[in-house]
Amino acid sequence: MSETNVNDNPIKAEKRKKLHALREKGINPYPYSFDKNVHVEKLISDYAGLVAGEKKLETDFRIAGRLMTLRMMGKASFFNVQDETGSLQCYIKVEELSEQDRISFDLIDLGDIVGLKGYIFKSQKGELSLYVKSFQILTKTLEPLPEKFHGIQDIEIKYRHRHLDLISDVDSRKVFVARSKIIKAVKNFLDNRGFMEVETPVLQPLYGGASATPFTTHHKALDMKLFMKISPELYLKRLIVGGFEKVYEVGKNFRNEGIDRTHNPEFTMLEFYEAYTDYNYQMTQFEDLVSTVCKEITGSMKVTYQGKEIDFTPPWRRLKVLDGITEYAKVDPENIGQLDEYLKKNSDKPLPLDKLSKGEKQMKVFEIAAEPHIWQPTMIMDHPVEISPLTKIHRDNNQLVERFEPFVANMELGNSYSELNDPEEQRNRLKDQEANRGHDDEAHPMDEDFLHAIETGMPPTGGVGIGIERLVMLLTDRPSIRDIIFFPTMKIVHHK
């Protein structure tokens, strides 16, 4: 076996030499298992009350983790080992080890994964420590760790090599633990209200349920084009038609769109549908869900996000789209001329105003004028009919639909409708969307199978979608969606 690799830098070359030295001494640097019997967090919790100098000789503990620091002090050494739950100081006297353990300890490097056996004591300086009686290398590493153990400073490395970020940044690990707990809390809320968790296809013959450009692929055996799911909506509604009254899915959606602070092409969405309810009922349920999860995860209904307080305590503010245009843009939302003039002056790029409907113009004005001012949780409601092809006409105004979008910290957190279940109206709306596909690649295609389901009969239904990543961002105070996705979409870098 070669002692070096031409691509190794000096540090990696030295680590590789130690690896080969271990093998030459008959020591397996990659054993198959280790009989670990405790996590660091448990030791810290159970023995925090020891006084300086006190020992617990009667119990042998076996811990395993990554070597993060090492301080040689003659024949004795202190080092820190980090496992999934935390970091613990360890103390070792090389002369007390077996010959094989001494060889292993002499050939360690920072970053190596080790298995230790010993007893707990508190140092004279008052730090809980493991007195190591047995030392084993479990994984000899070849790649050096980042120099700064308080977290990677290079954002590109942080996202591209998430494993390094998780090793070196305790706060980053805590964010992903919180993400897992948030998803569980969301599911528990719905489970406790009688919802059934379901799954819908990721590969679909037609896309729908959202205004988005899909990713496409090709199925060889069937020789057909397929689309990756942009939303589970049309399939979840089929389940409501089939007789299930409360269904939800937490799953991946895929949208062929730009990447920014709040968008990633692959993201996690919660959607749930409940028969015999409308958007008014779901507004209250949405508030209950988010505030309940917030209280469970953070201990309060108030959080600090990017230095400003957010209060999730229900009820949230209600703001109608047309009222928001009047309040923030200072124009008449029914006056096409005023809408056009506002968009010409304030849009950051030219818009094809002659091709946009009044409703589309109204929403553009609202997005520009109102959204940047909405920080506290607010239900943006009663949208123009032209932009909501799957939503029931508003019972008091046939130019609007019964829809709300919860906004928090200047970003949309979700979407909800009184779902359209009139089959003739649904067909007409999808026909209108189909006609728009010449200039709008996000418009819905006609879906005859979905229409067949609606014609079979869907009860009055309220539906809700929530962007899981955005909820996690808010509850963990992270400014970018990339901070709370383990592996965000990144451009491939080709190394010469």
N, C-alpha and C positions, 0 to 999 in steps of 0.2 A: 504494500500500500504506500502510495506517495506521501511524503511528509509535509509537502506544501502544495498550495494551489496558486497558479500564476495570477489568478484574479484576487487573491487575498491581500488586504492591506496588512501592515505589521501587526496590528492587534489581532486580527483574525488568524494570521499565520501562527502567532504564539498560542492562541486558543486551540488551533488544530494540532500543534505539537503536543500540547497537554492531553488532548484526546487520544492521540496515538500512544503516548507514554502510559496512559491508563490501560490500554489494551495490551501493551507489552508486559505490564505487570500482572496480567491475568484478571484485571478488574473490568467488569462489564459496565460501560458508561451509560447504558440504556437498559436497566433491568425492567422486568415485566410488571412489577407491582411493588407497593409498599403498604405495610399494614398500619395506616394512619388511624389514630383513635380519637383525635380531638382537633377542633379548629382553634385558631389563635383567639378569636373573639370570645369563645367560651372560657379559655384560660384567663383572659383579662377580666372577664366578668366575675368568675368564681374566686379569683385570688387577689382582687384589687385591694382587699383589706389587710394583706400581710404588712408587717412593719419592716423597716430597713434591717437587713441581715437575717430575716426569718426564712427558714427552708421548709419544704414539704418533701422529705426524703422517702416517705412511704409509698408514693405513687409515681410510676413511670409513665410519662406522656410521650406519645409519638406524633410529631407534627411533620408536615411537608410543605414546601413552598419554594419561592424564588429568592436567591441570595441577592439582597439589595445594597447592603453596605458591609464593609470589612475593615476592622481596625486591629492590626497586629500589635501586640504588646509583649515582645519577648516570647516566652513559652506559652503565654496565654493570649487569647484573642476574643474580641467582641464582634458580633456581626448581627445583622437584622435579616430575618426571614419573613417574607410576605406571602400569605395565602389569600384565598378568596375573601376572607372576612377581616383581615387586618395584618399588622406587622408586629413582630415580637423580637426583642433583643435576646440574643443567645450568647452564652459564655462557654469557652472551650479551653481545656488544657491539653495540648497535643500529647504530652507524655502519658496521659491517662487513657489514650485511645489504643485500640488494637493496631497491629502493624498495617493491616489493610486500610483501616480508617485513617491512619496517619498519612499514608500515601495519597489517599483520596483528598484529604484536606490540603495537602501540599500542592495539589494540582487543580484547585478550584479557581473559578473566575466569577466576578460579578455577573449576575444573570443566570448562573447555573441553578437548576432545580435540585434540591437536596432533601433527604429524609433524616430526621433527627430523633434520638431517644434520650430522655433525661428527666430531671425533676425540676420543679418550680421553686424559685427563691426570689427575694427582693434584694437588689444590690444595696450597698451602703449609701448610694445616691438616691435610693428610693425607687428604682425602675424595676418593674417586674421582668424577670428573665428566666430563660431555660438553661439549666446547667447540663451541658451536652455530655452524655456518656457514650453515645454511639453516633457515628457520622457516615452517611452514605450519599454518593452522587446518584441521583435518579435520572437526570438529563444533562449531558454535557453540551453547552451551547457553543455555537461558532460565530454567531452574530453579536457584536457588542451592543449593550443597551444605550439609549440616548444619554448624553452626559448629564442632563438636568432631570433630577428625579421628581421635581415638583410639577412636571408636566411639559409636554412638547410645545415649543413656542412656534414652530413652523406649521401653519394651518394645513398646508398641502400634505405634509407627512402625517399629521394627526388624522386626517380623513382617509388617506390612501393606505396607511399602515395602522389600522385601528388597534391591532394587538400591542403595538408600542405605546400608544396613547393609554390603553387600559392598564398596562404594566406600570407606567410612570405617573399616572394622574388618578389619585384616589377619588377626586370629585367627579371625574368622568365616569368612573365605575358606578358611583352612587346615582348618577343620572340614569344610567341604563337599568339599574335595580329599580329606581322609581318608575321608569317606563313600564316595566313588567308589572309592577304593583298597580299602576293606573289602569292598564288593560284588564287586569283581574277584577279591580273594583268596578269598572264599567260593566263587565260581564255579570258580576254578582248582583249589581243593581237591577239589570234586566231579568236575570234568572229569578230573582226574588219577586218580580212582578209578573211572572208566568210566561215570559218569552222563551221561545225555543231557538237555540243556536243552530244554524244551517250553513251549508256551503253551496256556492254557485260556480259555474264554469269559469275558468280563467281564459280558455280559448273559446271564442264565440264566432258563429258564422256571420253575425251582424253585431255592431256595437251600438250602445244607446244608454240612456239614463243620465247623461251629462253632456254639456257642451264642451267637447274636447276632440283633439286629433288622436286617433288610435295608433298603436304599433301594429304592424301586420306581419304575418308569417304564412307559411305554406305547409299543408299537410300532404305528405307524399302518397300515402296509401289511398286516400280519398281524392287526391288531386284537386284540392280546393284551398282557396284563400281563407285564412282565419284572422281574427282580430283579438288582441289581448284586451282583457276586461278594462273598460274605463269606469264602469259602475256596475254593481250587482242589481240595480233597481228593477229592471224589466223581468229578471228571473225571480226576485223576491215577490214581486206582485203576482206572478204566476202561482206562487205558493199560497198567497192570500186567496186567489181564485179557487185553488184546490181545497180550501177549507181550513187551513191553518190560520188562526186569528192573530197570533203574535209571533213574529219571526225576526231574527237579527243575524247579521254576519259581521265578523271582524276579519277583514282580509285585505290582500294587496290589490290595488288598482294601478293601472299603467296608462299614462297620458304622455303623448309625444309633444311635449311643450318645453318652454325654457326652464332654466335652472336659476333660482335666486334664493333669497333669504327664507321664503316660505314655500318654495316649490321644489320638488324632486320628481323626476319622471316615474319613479316607483314609490308608492306611499301606502300607508295603512289607513283604511276607512272603516268606520262603523256605520252600518245602515240598519235601521229597524223599521218595521211596518206593523201597524196595529189596526185591525178592522174596527169599524163602528166609532172611529174617532176622527177629529178634524185638526186643522193647524192650531186652533185656539187651545185645544187640549194638549197638543204636543208642545206648545210654547211653555206651558207650565211643567210638563214632564221633562223637557230639556233643561230648564232651570234647576229642577230637582236633581237630575242626574249629575250635572256638572258641579253644583254646589255640594252635593253629597260626596262625590269623588274628591273634590278639593279638600273638604273637611277631613276625610279619611286619610288622605296622603300628607297633608301639611299641618293638620291639627286646627285649622281655622278656615273660614270662608273668605278671608282677606289674604292676598299674597302681594309681594313686591316683585314687579317685573321691570327689568331694566331701569331700576331706580324710582319707579312710580307705583303707587298702590293700585290694586284692582280689588274691588269688592264684589264677590260672586253671590252675595246674599240675595235671595229672591224677595220681591219680584224685580225683574230687570226693566230698564226703560224700554218703552215701545216707540218706534219712530217709523211712520209711513214714508215710503220712498218719495212721494210727491211733496209731502211736508218738509222732508229733508232738503229737497231742491229749493223750495221757497226760503227755508231758514238759512242755508249755507251758500247757495249760489245767488240768492236775491233775484231770481227770475221767475216768471210764470211758467210752471211746468207744462201747461196746456198750450203755450204759445210757441209754435215751431220756429218762428223767426228769432225769438229770444234764445231758444235752445241752440240754434245754429250759431248765433253770434257768440254765445258763451263758449261753445266748443272750438270755434275758430281762434278765439283769443287764448284759451287755456289748455287745449290739448297739446301734449308734447310731441305729437306727430300728426300729419295731415290725415283727416278722416274722409271716407267717401260718403259725404253727408247726403248726396242724392240717392244713395242706395240704402240708407238706414231708415228704418221705420221710426215713428214718433217714440214708441216705447224703447227702442234701442238707444235713441238719442237721450231720452230721459235717464236711462241707466248710466250712460257715459257721463252725463253731467253730475249725477249723484256720486259716482265713483271719484270724480275729480274734486268736487266741492265738499262733499260731506264726509267721506270715509277717513280722510286724514285727521278729522276732529273727533272721531269716535274712539274713546279709550275705555271707559267703563262699559261693562256688559250691556249690550243694547240689541233688541230685536228689531231688525230692519224688515218691514213687512209691507204686503200689498204691492207687489211688483207689476209692471206692465205685462199684458197678456202675451205680447209678441216674443218675449224672451223665455217663456215658461211653457213648453209644449206638452208637459205631462201633468199640468196643475189645473184644478177646478177654477172656473170663472168665479170671481168674487161675488158673493151673494147680494151685495149692495151696489156694485159698479162693474158693468160688463167689459170695461176697458182694462180691468185689473184681474189678478189671480190671487187666490188665498195661499200665500207663500211667505215664509219668513227666513231670514238669514241672521243668525246670531253673530254680532261683531264684538270683538274684544281687542284692545290694544292695537287699533287700526287695522286689524285683519279679520277676515271671515273665518269663523270657527265651524260653521256647518250650514245646513240647508234643510228646509222642511216644506211640505205641501199638504194641503187638502188634496189628496190624489184624484186625478181625473179618472172617472169610471164610466162616463158616457161614451159608448163605443163609436157613435157617429161623430161626436165632437172630437174624439181622439183621432179618428181617421183624418178628419179635416185638418187638424193641427199638424199631424205628421206629413200630410200632403204639402202644407205651407213650408214646413222645414225642408222637405225634399226639393222644393222649388228654389230654396235659398242656397243649395249646395254648389251652385255655380260660382258664387262669390264668398261662401262661408264654408270652409272645410271642417268646421266644428258642428255644423248642422246635423240633425238626426237623419239617418236613412229610414226609409219605409221598412217596417218590420211586421210582415203579415202574420207570423206566428204569434207575436205579442198581441196583435189586434184580435186574433182568434180567441186568445185567453180573455181579453176584455169583453168581447162579445159573448163569451160564455157566462160572464157575470162576476164582477168584483164588487164586494160590499163597500159602503163608504169607508175610507181608509185614510189614516194619517201616517205619513212617512217622514223619517228624519235621517240625515246623514251628518256625521261628525268626523272631522279630520283628526285622527288620533295624534299625529305628530304635532299639530298646532296646540292641542290640549296639553301634551307633554311639555312643549316649549314654555307655555304659560306657567305650569305648575313646578317647573324646575329652573325657571329664570334663565333660559338659554335663548340667545338672540337669533340663532340660525337653525333651520331644520336639519342641517348636516350634523349639528351637535348631538341630535337625539336619534339619528339613524345609524346603526352600527356600521353599515357599509354603503354610504351615499354613492350615487352614480358619479363616476369620475372619468375624464378623458384618458385613454390609454397613452402612456408615455413609452416611447420606443427608445431604449438605451443603445447607443452605439458600442 
